[in-house]
Structure formats: structure tokens, C-alpha cells
Amino acid sequence: MNLVEKINKLKKEKNAVILTHCYQNIEIDEVSDFVGDSLYLSKMAAKTDADIIVFAGVYFMAQSAKILSPKKKVLLPNMNSGCLMADMIDVEKLQEFKAKNPNLPVVCYINSTAEVKAQCDICCTSSNAVEIVKSLNTNKVLFAPDTYLGKWVETKLNNVEVITFNGFCPTHLRIRTEDIEKARATYPEALILAHPECHTEVSKLADFVGSTKEIMEFAKKSDKKQFVIATEKGVVDRLNRDSKLYNWEKEFILINENIICPNMKHNTLDDILYTLETEQNEITLDKNIIEKARKSIDKMLLAGSTK
């Protein structure tokens, strides 16, 4: 019995589901019940009757699954799977940020810890950040932790100042304007699709800016045949796989060979099997943290779509 067969057998025996973020190693899709962005995966987990959730992603994603499914056992295959952006802010730094800008609503990016979410007014994703900020009906908001997503939101709204915490995604910031210029010269017929976590100057030069899911949907629906993808390699891997699988006859090119998130690549099929066998690496959260963080996510769900 190979690894995939062993994992699938254990899933049935233990009534488990496996959630996989689309930045993960693509072979994990073979055992996954759901593949997508972090909030979508957590929502799907909450809708299942599974007793165990194995989250092939990073730590904050597994926490979000636990917040939305507090009675389920949530396991992270590799506990080294952190997030450098999420680690840039903690409760103390958030309180300092709020103290410098008092009496303003705080929008918290989903890419943050449960403890930080618990101290914010409303959560958002890269898909709905513009919609969420707009829903607050204010001309000034605080946004944490990603400064680039926050400032991209600001460009999409009239007369709204988005004051951002100085956090960022190191992987997306490896994409530079010279990468865009080189791609234009090398692939003149291609569209360049970028994530809003990229540097502001990169986003300005892209043909389309959107979340991971939005990039994949745009590429699928477009009548163009060639795309340069300015986000994590896992997206390119899945788009090229699906292009062959569904005969799209489209080519997807990673803008820079270094656009790989090392934390996202920690999880392996071996890790998933071990975690299912032992039920180790369980995500635990204080009940009070779960309740407060859940409020910020619930407010988001009520305020707008979760594309």
C-alpha cells in the first residue's frame, strides 16, 4: 500500500478531512478533500461532519479552522509551517499601533494569529478586503498586518485613508518591477497576474491584481493563452496541471523562480500520514480567544462576500 492509499484509508477510519492550501506541494492534492485559499478551506471544514481536520497549510490557517470548528480536532502536519507576515505582529505591537491612531476601526487580514484577530474589529481576506473596508463607512481605518494589501485597498476606494501596519510577505516582495519588465519583453503576448501582497509598484504594472483564487479564476476564464503569474509557485503548478487536464491549451509562467514560500512547502505526504496516525500537532486555543476572534470573522461574513 503506497502513501496515498494509506492516508485515504486512515481518513475513512478516523472520519477526517484534509484541507490543502494552493501554495502547498501539488502532490498533496491527491489526498485532499478541499483545495483552495485559507478561509474557503476553514469554511468547508466547518460544514463537514468530520471529527478531525488535517490542515496542509500554515499555522494561522489551522487556527482559523479551529476558530470556525472549535469542537473538531485540528491538526497541522508540520509545526514548522509558520508565516513570517503573521509573526510580524503580536498583541503588544497591535496595541501600540492602535494607541498611535486611537478611535479608528481595525481591519485584520486573515493572515494573522488568532490572538491578533481577537483584538481587531473585523477580519478580511485578499479577495474581499476592498469590500470589507468600504462596508465600515468611514474615511479612515487601521489595517494590519500587510501594508501592501492595505495600500492597494486604498487605491480602490475614494476618500478613504488606510493606515497600515508595517508588515509584509517576504515571498511576494521578491517580485520586483524589473521582473515585470523582463516578463513583458520575453512574453509580449502574455497577461501578467499579480497578488495584492506584492509591492505597490509591481501591482501598478500588472494587467490584473487579485487574490490567489481570483488569479486562478481570471486565468481560467480569459481567452488569452499565455500568462505570467506573480504569486507563489503552487498556483502556477496547479494552473499548468489543470490546463493539461482540461485541455485549456494555456501556458502559465512563474515570474521569478524564487517565488516559493518555504513555510508553505514544509508539509509532506509523510507528515500527513504521521499526523493522522498519531493525532499529534493539535491546534489548541483558549476559549476566550476563540470567541473574540470568531466575532471578527463573523462580522466579515455578515459585511460582505467571501469570494
BALOBA-1460 file (C-alpha; in Angstrom, 3 decimals):
// residues 307
<rec num="1" residu="m" x="0.000" y="0.000" z="0.000"/>
<rec num="2" residu="n" x="1.508" y="3.355" z="-1.023"/>
<rec num="3" residu="l" x="1.388" y="6.640" z="0.914"/>
<rec num="4" residu="v" x="-1.735" y="7.966" z="-0.804"/>
<rec num="5" residu="e" x="-3.620" y="4.711" z="-0.193"/>
<rec num="6" residu="k" x="-2.568" y="4.634" z="3.468"/>
<rec num="7" residu="i" x="-3.696" y="8.227" z="4.013"/>
<rec num="8" residu="n" x="-7.039" y="7.709" z="2.282"/>
<rec num="9" residu="k" x="-7.655" y="4.556" z="4.326"/>
<rec num="10" residu="l" x="-6.899" y="6.372" z="7.592"/>
<rec num="11" residu="k" x="-9.138" y="9.304" z="6.607"/>
<rec num="12" residu="k" x="-12.111" y="6.986" z="6.329"/>
<rec num="13" residu="e" x="-11.303" y="5.126" z="9.536"/>
<rec num="14" residu="k" x="-10.942" y="8.332" z="11.570"/>
<rec num="15" residu="n" x="-13.625" y="10.420" z="9.819"/>
<rec num="16" residu="a" x="-11.040" y="13.044" z="8.865"/>
<rec num="17" residu="v" x="-10.837" y="15.642" z="6.118"/>
<rec num="18" residu="i" x="-7.670" y="17.059" z="4.602"/>
<rec num="19" residu="l" x="-7.583" y="20.728" z="3.634"/>
<rec num="20" residu="t" x="-4.836" y="21.928" z="1.322"/>
<rec num="21" residu="h" x="-3.850" y="25.489" z="0.521"/>
<rec num="22" residu="c" x="-2.935" y="26.062" z="-3.120"/>
<rec num="23" residu="y" x="0.607" y="27.124" z="-2.186"/>
<rec num="24" residu="q" x="1.299" y="23.599" z="-0.917"/>
<rec num="25" residu="n" x="3.297" y="20.953" z="-2.780"/>
<rec num="26" residu="i" x="0.976" y="19.813" z="-5.544"/>
<rec num="27" residu="e" x="1.192" y="16.077" z="-4.740"/>
<rec num="28" residu="i" x="-0.780" y="16.734" z="-1.541"/>
<rec num="29" residu="d" x="-3.834" y="17.409" z="-3.732"/>
<rec num="30" residu="e" x="-4.023" y="13.636" z="-4.299"/>
<rec num="31" residu="v" x="-5.278" y="13.087" z="-0.734"/>
<rec num="32" residu="s" x="-7.109" y="16.390" z="-0.269"/>
<rec num="33" residu="d" x="-10.836" y="16.791" z="0.211"/>
<rec num="34" residu="f" x="-10.705" y="20.535" z="-0.449"/>
<rec num="35" residu="v" x="-8.054" y="22.698" z="-2.135"/>
<rec num="36" residu="g" x="-8.200" y="26.485" z="-2.101"/>
<rec num="37" residu="d" x="-7.469" y="29.615" z="-0.108"/>
<rec num="38" residu="s" x="-7.366" y="29.644" z="3.687"/>
<rec num="39" residu="l" x="-10.798" y="30.989" z="4.587"/>
<rec num="40" residu="y" x="-12.574" y="28.848" z="1.999"/>
<rec num="41" residu="l" x="-10.901" y="25.768" z="3.456"/>
<rec num="42" residu="s" x="-11.869" y="26.644" z="7.018"/>
<rec num="43" residu="k" x="-15.465" y="27.298" z="5.969"/>
<rec num="44" residu="m" x="-15.655" y="23.964" z="4.164"/>
<rec num="45" residu="a" x="-14.253" y="22.186" z="7.210"/>
<rec num="46" residu="a" x="-16.918" y="23.759" z="9.406"/>
<rec num="47" residu="k" x="-19.594" y="22.409" z="7.067"/>
<rec num="48" residu="t" x="-18.379" y="18.822" z="7.217"/>
<rec num="49" residu="d" x="-19.253" y="16.214" z="9.830"/>
<rec num="50" residu="a" x="-15.578" y="15.261" z="10.183"/>
<rec num="51" residu="d" x="-14.129" y="14.614" z="13.624"/>
<rec num="52" residu="i" x="-10.602" y="15.532" z="12.548"/>
<rec num="53" residu="i" x="-9.328" y="18.311" z="10.281"/>
<rec num="54" residu="v" x="-5.814" y="17.966" z="8.880"/>
<rec num="55" residu="f" x="-4.781" y="21.377" z="7.551"/>
<rec num="56" residu="a" x="-1.981" y="21.279" z="4.980"/>
<rec num="57" residu="g" x="-1.154" y="24.952" z="5.236"/>
<rec num="58" residu="v" x="0.477" y="27.248" z="7.764"/>
<rec num="59" residu="y" x="-0.202" y="27.832" z="11.437"/>
<rec num="60" residu="f" x="-2.628" y="30.761" z="11.241"/>
<rec num="61" residu="m" x="-4.773" y="28.841" z="8.746"/>
<rec num="62" residu="a" x="-5.097" y="25.895" z="11.096"/>
<rec num="63" residu="q" x="-6.028" y="28.353" z="13.854"/>
<rec num="64" residu="s" x="-8.780" y="29.809" z="11.641"/>
<rec num="65" residu="a" x="-10.127" y="26.300" z="11.106"/>
<rec num="66" residu="k" x="-10.158" y="25.779" z="14.875"/>
<rec num="67" residu="i" x="-11.961" y="29.110" z="15.416"/>
<rec num="68" residu="l" x="-14.693" y="28.104" z="12.982"/>
<rec num="69" residu="s" x="-14.758" y="24.467" z="14.130"/>
<rec num="70" residu="p" x="-13.962" y="24.622" z="17.873"/>
<rec num="71" residu="k" x="-15.348" y="21.141" z="18.612"/>
<rec num="72" residu="k" x="-13.267" y="19.431" z="15.943"/>
<rec num="73" residu="k" x="-9.693" y="18.248" z="16.388"/>
<rec num="74" residu="v" x="-7.483" y="20.341" z="14.096"/>
<rec num="75" residu="l" x="-4.035" y="19.018" z="13.189"/>
<rec num="76" residu="l" x="-1.143" y="20.764" z="11.400"/>
<rec num="77" residu="p" x="1.088" y="18.196" z="9.644"/>
<rec num="78" residu="n" x="4.308" y="20.114" z="10.288"/>
<rec num="79" residu="m" x="4.508" y="22.546" z="13.188"/>
<rec num="80" residu="n" x="7.359" y="24.411" z="11.475"/>
<rec num="81" residu="s" x="4.807" y="25.742" z="8.978"/>
<rec num="82" residu="g" x="4.578" y="29.304" z="10.214"/>
<rec num="83" residu="c" x="4.009" y="32.621" z="8.441"/>
<rec num="84" residu="l" x="6.620" y="35.367" z="8.525"/>
<rec num="85" residu="m" x="3.986" y="38.046" z="7.892"/>
<rec num="86" residu="a" x="1.747" y="36.820" z="10.703"/>
<rec num="87" residu="d" x="4.781" y="36.721" z="13.004"/>
<rec num="88" residu="m" x="5.491" y="40.402" z="12.366"/>
<rec num="89" residu="i" x="2.628" y="41.459" z="14.610"/>
<rec num="90" residu="d" x="1.548" y="40.333" z="18.058"/>
<rec num="91" residu="v" x="-0.980" y="41.676" z="20.554"/>
<rec num="92" residu="e" x="1.511" y="44.124" z="22.089"/>
<rec num="93" residu="k" x="2.522" y="45.576" z="18.707"/>
<rec num="94" residu="l" x="-1.124" y="45.784" z="17.676"/>
<rec num="95" residu="q" x="-1.980" y="47.696" z="20.857"/>
<rec num="96" residu="e" x="0.863" y="50.137" z="20.142"/>
<rec num="97" residu="f" x="-0.408" y="50.585" z="16.584"/>
<rec num="98" residu="k" x="-3.921" y="51.279" z="17.862"/>
<rec num="99" residu="a" x="-2.652" y="53.670" z="20.569"/>
<rec num="100" residu="k" x="-0.898" y="55.809" z="17.949"/>
<rec num="101" residu="n" x="-4.141" y="56.002" z="15.959"/>
<rec num="102" residu="p" x="-6.940" y="55.987" z="18.565"/>
<rec num="103" residu="n" x="-10.652" y="55.524" z="17.961"/>
<rec num="104" residu="l" x="-10.300" y="54.035" z="14.482"/>
<rec num="105" residu="p" x="-11.725" y="50.687" z="13.337"/>
<rec num="106" residu="v" x="-9.117" y="47.971" z="12.879"/>
<rec num="107" residu="v" x="-9.303" y="45.641" z="9.876"/>
<rec num="108" residu="c" x="-7.356" y="42.443" z="10.373"/>
<rec num="109" residu="y" x="-6.055" y="40.428" z="7.426"/>
<rec num="110" residu="i" x="-6.838" y="36.711" z="7.710"/>
<rec num="111" residu="n" x="-3.042" y="36.169" z="7.595"/>
<rec num="112" residu="s" x="-2.660" y="36.770" z="11.325"/>
<rec num="113" residu="t" x="-2.796" y="34.779" z="14.531"/>
<rec num="114" residu="a" x="-5.964" y="34.073" z="16.488"/>
<rec num="115" residu="e" x="-4.716" y="36.322" z="19.302"/>
<rec num="116" residu="v" x="-4.374" y="39.279" z="16.904"/>
<rec num="117" residu="k" x="-7.758" y="38.586" z="15.308"/>
<rec num="118" residu="a" x="-9.283" y="38.659" z="18.784"/>
<rec num="119" residu="q" x="-8.139" y="42.277" z="19.217"/>
<rec num="120" residu="c" x="-9.456" y="43.585" z="15.877"/>
<rec num="121" residu="d" x="-12.872" y="44.830" z="14.800"/>
<rec num="122" residu="i" x="-13.292" y="42.884" z="11.590"/>
<rec num="123" residu="c" x="-11.372" y="40.382" z="9.514"/>
<rec num="124" residu="c" x="-10.805" y="40.353" z="5.745"/>
<rec num="125" residu="t" x="-9.235" y="38.266" z="3.005"/>
<rec num="126" residu="s" x="-7.294" y="39.444" z="-0.038"/>
<rec num="127" residu="s" x="-10.452" y="38.728" z="-2.057"/>
<rec num="128" residu="n" x="-12.823" y="40.885" z="-0.025"/>
<rec num="129" residu="a" x="-10.517" y="43.470" z="1.609"/>
<rec num="130" residu="v" x="-11.862" y="46.337" z="-0.521"/>
<rec num="131" residu="e" x="-15.443" y="45.338" z="0.190"/>
<rec num="132" residu="i" x="-14.827" y="45.000" z="3.933"/>
<rec num="133" residu="v" x="-13.098" y="48.383" z="4.301"/>
<rec num="134" residu="k" x="-15.852" y="50.006" z="2.271"/>
<rec num="135" residu="s" x="-18.506" y="48.421" z="4.500"/>
<rec num="136" residu="l" x="-17.192" y="50.331" z="7.534"/>
<rec num="137" residu="n" x="-18.464" y="53.633" z="6.090"/>
<rec num="138" residu="t" x="-15.564" y="55.622" z="7.451"/>
<rec num="139" residu="n" x="-12.882" y="57.794" z="5.874"/>
<rec num="140" residu="k" x="-10.026" y="56.345" z="7.918"/>
<rec num="141" residu="v" x="-9.174" y="52.796" z="9.031"/>
<rec num="142" residu="l" x="-6.287" y="50.856" z="10.513"/>
<rec num="143" residu="f" x="-5.136" y="47.808" z="8.565"/>
<rec num="144" residu="a" x="-2.848" y="45.044" z="9.837"/>
<rec num="145" residu="p" x="-0.513" y="43.378" z="9.237"/>
<rec num="146" residu="d" x="0.126" y="43.708" z="5.469"/>
<rec num="147" residu="t" x="0.983" y="47.242" z="4.406"/>
<rec num="148" residu="y" x="0.906" y="46.407" z="0.684"/>
<rec num="149" residu="l" x="-2.555" y="44.864" z="0.702"/>
<rec num="150" residu="g" x="-3.780" y="47.798" z="2.796"/>
<rec num="151" residu="k" x="-2.366" y="50.405" z="0.435"/>
<rec num="152" residu="w" x="-3.724" y="48.516" z="-2.580"/>
<rec num="153" residu="v" x="-7.166" y="48.683" z="-0.954"/>
<rec num="154" residu="e" x="-6.694" y="52.435" z="-0.505"/>
<rec num="155" residu="t" x="-6.158" y="52.856" z="-4.265"/>
<rec num="156" residu="k" x="-9.512" y="51.188" z="-4.896"/>
<rec num="157" residu="l" x="-11.555" y="53.454" z="-2.615"/>
<rec num="158" residu="n" x="-12.232" y="57.161" z="-2.920"/>
<rec num="159" residu="n" x="-11.590" y="59.346" z="0.124"/>
<rec num="160" residu="v" x="-10.624" y="56.505" z="2.464"/>
<rec num="161" residu="e" x="-7.255" y="56.647" z="4.203"/>
<rec num="162" residu="v" x="-5.894" y="53.213" z="5.065"/>
<rec num="163" residu="i" x="-3.261" y="53.477" z="7.797"/>
<rec num="164" residu="t" x="-1.204" y="50.301" z="7.605"/>
<rec num="165" residu="f" x="0.958" y="48.340" z="9.983"/>
<rec num="166" residu="n" x="4.419" y="47.773" z="8.524"/>
<rec num="167" residu="g" x="4.068" y="44.054" z="7.821"/>
<rec num="168" residu="f" x="4.677" y="42.267" z="4.534"/>
<rec num="169" residu="c" x="5.008" y="38.917" z="2.773"/>
<rec num="170" residu="p" x="8.710" y="38.235" z="2.102"/>
<rec num="171" residu="t" x="7.864" y="35.835" z="-0.719"/>
<rec num="172" residu="h" x="5.744" y="38.323" z="-2.658"/>
<rec num="173" residu="l" x="8.271" y="41.100" z="-2.080"/>
<rec num="174" residu="r" x="10.845" y="39.080" z="-4.021"/>
<rec num="175" residu="i" x="8.897" y="40.127" z="-7.115"/>
<rec num="176" residu="r" x="10.388" y="43.386" z="-8.395"/>
<rec num="177" residu="t" x="9.471" y="45.841" z="-11.140"/>
<rec num="178" residu="e" x="12.405" y="44.557" z="-13.222"/>
<rec num="179" residu="d" x="10.754" y="41.118" z="-13.177"/>
<rec num="180" residu="i" x="7.654" y="42.657" z="-14.735"/>
<rec num="181" residu="e" x="9.741" y="44.482" z="-17.363"/>
<rec num="182" residu="k" x="11.640" y="41.297" z="-18.210"/>
<rec num="183" residu="a" x="8.386" y="39.342" z="-18.498"/>
<rec num="184" residu="r" x="6.921" y="41.961" z="-20.851"/>
<rec num="185" residu="a" x="9.966" y="41.691" z="-23.104"/>
<rec num="186" residu="t" x="10.165" y="37.890" z="-23.006"/>
<rec num="187" residu="y" x="6.422" y="37.146" z="-23.261"/>
<rec num="188" residu="p" x="4.892" y="40.127" z="-25.098"/>
<rec num="189" residu="e" x="1.565" y="38.345" z="-25.659"/>
<rec num="190" residu="a" x="1.134" y="37.264" z="-22.042"/>
<rec num="191" residu="l" x="-1.014" y="38.852" z="-19.354"/>
<rec num="192" residu="i" x="0.681" y="39.462" z="-16.007"/>
<rec num="193" residu="l" x="-1.421" y="38.493" z="-12.997"/>
<rec num="194" residu="a" x="-0.260" y="39.638" z="-9.552"/>
<rec num="195" residu="h" x="-1.266" y="39.252" z="-5.917"/>
<rec num="196" residu="p" x="-2.008" y="42.451" z="-3.920"/>
<rec num="197" residu="e" x="0.606" y="41.422" z="-1.347"/>
<rec num="198" residu="c" x="3.164" y="42.407" z="-3.985"/>
<rec num="199" residu="h" x="4.996" y="45.742" z="-3.812"/>
<rec num="200" residu="t" x="2.810" y="48.688" z="-4.831"/>
<rec num="201" residu="e" x="4.955" y="49.397" z="-7.899"/>
<rec num="202" residu="v" x="4.586" y="45.796" z="-9.047"/>
<rec num="203" residu="s" x="0.800" y="45.893" z="-8.686"/>
<rec num="204" residu="k" x="0.678" y="49.066" z="-10.780"/>
<rec num="205" residu="l" x="2.436" y="47.303" z="-13.672"/>
<rec num="206" residu="a" x="0.326" y="44.130" z="-13.650"/>
<rec num="207" residu="d" x="-2.591" y="43.517" z="-16.011"/>
<rec num="208" residu="f" x="-4.693" y="42.062" z="-13.201"/>
<rec num="209" residu="v" x="-4.349" y="42.142" z="-9.428"/>
<rec num="210" residu="g" x="-6.289" y="39.723" z="-7.272"/>
<rec num="211" residu="s" x="-6.239" y="37.054" z="-4.603"/>
<rec num="212" residu="t" x="-4.969" y="33.544" z="-5.266"/>
<rec num="213" residu="k" x="-8.464" y="32.346" z="-6.093"/>
<rec num="214" residu="e" x="-9.215" y="35.407" z="-8.245"/>
<rec num="215" residu="i" x="-5.995" y="34.931" z="-10.230"/>
<rec num="216" residu="m" x="-6.870" y="31.299" z="-10.934"/>
<rec num="217" residu="e" x="-10.439" y="32.150" z="-11.935"/>
<rec num="218" residu="f" x="-9.308" y="35.032" z="-14.171"/>
<rec num="219" residu="a" x="-6.786" y="32.804" z="-15.947"/>
<rec num="220" residu="k" x="-9.340" y="30.049" z="-16.446"/>
<rec num="221" residu="k" x="-11.969" y="32.365" z="-17.936"/>
<rec num="222" residu="s" x="-9.664" y="34.532" z="-20.061"/>
<rec num="223" residu="d" x="-9.455" y="33.923" z="-23.796"/>
<rec num="224" residu="k" x="-5.715" y="34.604" z="-23.637"/>
<rec num="225" residu="k" x="-3.350" y="31.640" z="-23.941"/>
<rec num="226" residu="q" x="-0.286" y="32.786" z="-22.023"/>
<rec num="227" residu="f" x="0.044" y="34.206" z="-18.503"/>
<rec num="228" residu="v" x="2.888" y="35.298" z="-16.270"/>
<rec num="229" residu="i" x="1.912" y="34.622" z="-12.654"/>
<rec num="230" residu="a" x="3.247" y="36.933" z="-9.943"/>
<rec num="231" residu="t" x="2.439" y="34.886" z="-6.877"/>
<rec num="232" residu="e" x="3.593" y="31.649" z="-5.187"/>
<rec num="233" residu="k" x="4.742" y="28.732" z="-7.351"/>
<rec num="234" residu="g" x="1.958" y="26.419" z="-6.151"/>
<rec num="235" residu="v" x="-0.570" y="28.463" z="-8.125"/>
<rec num="236" residu="v" x="1.426" y="28.015" z="-11.347"/>
<rec num="237" residu="d" x="1.796" y="24.285" z="-10.718"/>
<rec num="238" residu="r" x="-1.960" y="23.847" z="-10.335"/>
<rec num="239" residu="l" x="-2.845" y="26.037" z="-13.308"/>
<rec num="240" residu="n" x="-0.489" y="24.137" z="-15.621"/>
<rec num="241" residu="r" x="-1.811" y="20.810" z="-14.318"/>
<rec num="242" residu="d" x="-5.416" y="21.865" z="-14.884"/>
<rec num="243" residu="s" x="-4.600" y="23.271" z="-18.317"/>
<rec num="244" residu="k" x="-3.395" y="19.830" z="-19.407"/>
<rec num="245" residu="l" x="-6.193" y="18.022" z="-17.591"/>
<rec num="246" residu="y" x="-8.997" y="20.105" z="-19.095"/>
<rec num="247" residu="n" x="-7.340" y="20.921" z="-22.435"/>
<rec num="248" residu="w" x="-7.274" y="24.676" z="-21.903"/>
<rec num="249" residu="e" x="-4.214" y="24.940" z="-24.160"/>
<rec num="250" residu="k" x="-2.844" y="27.687" z="-21.924"/>
<rec num="251" residu="e" x="0.650" y="28.313" z="-20.606"/>
<rec num="252" residu="f" x="1.400" y="29.645" z="-17.121"/>
<rec num="253" residu="i" x="4.847" y="31.022" z="-16.296"/>
<rec num="254" residu="l" x="6.180" y="31.790" z="-12.808"/>
<rec num="255" residu="i" x="7.500" y="35.350" z="-12.886"/>
<rec num="256" residu="n" x="10.579" y="34.530" z="-10.856"/>
<rec num="257" residu="e" x="11.971" y="31.119" z="-9.917"/>
<rec num="258" residu="n" x="12.448" y="32.318" z="-6.320"/>
<rec num="259" residu="i" x="8.734" y="32.905" z="-5.657"/>
<rec num="260" residu="i" x="8.418" y="29.930" z="-3.349"/>
<rec num="261" residu="c" x="7.186" y="30.186" z="0.235"/>
<rec num="262" residu="p" x="9.438" y="27.856" z="2.280"/>
<rec num="263" residu="n" x="6.920" y="27.608" z="5.126"/>
<rec num="264" residu="m" x="4.178" y="26.517" z="2.738"/>
<rec num="265" residu="k" x="6.405" y="23.721" z="1.444"/>
<rec num="266" residu="h" x="7.132" y="22.139" z="4.854"/>
<rec num="267" residu="n" x="4.125" y="19.803" z="4.781"/>
<rec num="268" residu="t" x="4.616" y="16.465" z="3.017"/>
<rec num="269" residu="l" x="2.561" y="13.321" z="2.443"/>
<rec num="270" residu="d" x="4.741" y="11.615" z="5.080"/>
<rec num="271" residu="d" x="3.851" y="14.361" z="7.583"/>
<rec num="272" residu="i" x="0.155" y="13.971" z="6.834"/>
<rec num="273" residu="l" x="0.285" y="10.199" z="7.332"/>
<rec num="274" residu="y" x="2.204" y="10.547" z="10.613"/>
<rec num="275" residu="t" x="-0.196" y="13.208" z="11.906"/>
<rec num="276" residu="l" x="-3.226" y="11.076" z="11.058"/>
<rec num="277" residu="e" x="-1.676" y="8.005" z="12.681"/>
<rec num="278" residu="t" x="-0.626" y="9.746" z="15.898"/>
<rec num="279" residu="e" x="-3.091" y="12.682" z="16.013"/>
<rec num="280" residu="q" x="-0.182" y="14.851" z="17.122"/>
<rec num="281" residu="n" x="0.358" y="18.558" z="16.325"/>
<rec num="282" residu="e" x="-3.099" y="19.500" z="17.514"/>
<rec num="283" residu="i" x="-4.051" y="23.185" z="17.411"/>
<rec num="284" residu="t" x="-5.386" y="24.361" z="20.761"/>
<rec num="285" residu="l" x="-6.764" y="27.812" z="21.560"/>
<rec num="286" residu="d" x="-8.137" y="29.442" z="24.689"/>
<rec num="287" residu="k" x="-11.928" y="29.544" z="24.645"/>
<rec num="288" residu="n" x="-11.921" y="33.304" z="25.187"/>
<rec num="289" residu="i" x="-9.576" y="33.812" z="22.207"/>
<rec num="290" residu="i" x="-11.794" y="31.633" z="20.030"/>
<rec num="291" residu="e" x="-14.896" y="33.630" z="20.961"/>
<rec num="292" residu="k" x="-13.289" y="37.024" z="20.340"/>
<rec num="293" residu="a" x="-11.546" y="36.001" z="17.111"/>
<rec num="294" residu="r" x="-14.776" y="34.389" z="15.887"/>
<rec num="295" residu="k" x="-16.517" y="37.759" z="16.238"/>
<rec num="296" residu="s" x="-14.079" y="39.440" z="13.839"/>
<rec num="297" residu="i" x="-14.576" y="36.653" z="11.292"/>
<rec num="298" residu="d" x="-18.366" y="36.603" z="11.726"/>
<rec num="299" residu="k" x="-18.510" y="40.371" z="11.170"/>
<rec num="300" residu="m" x="-16.684" y="39.856" z="7.901"/>
<rec num="301" residu="l" x="-19.116" y="37.151" z="6.834"/>
<rec num="302" residu="l" x="-22.042" y="39.458" z="7.575"/>
<rec num="303" residu="a" x="-20.459" y="42.506" z="5.936"/>
<rec num="304" residu="g" x="-19.832" y="41.058" z="2.514"/>
<rec num="305" residu="s" x="-18.947" y="38.180" z="0.303"/>
<rec num="306" residu="t" x="-16.069" y="35.800" z="0.948"/>
<rec num="307" residu="k" x="-15.007" y="35.227" z="-2.606"/>
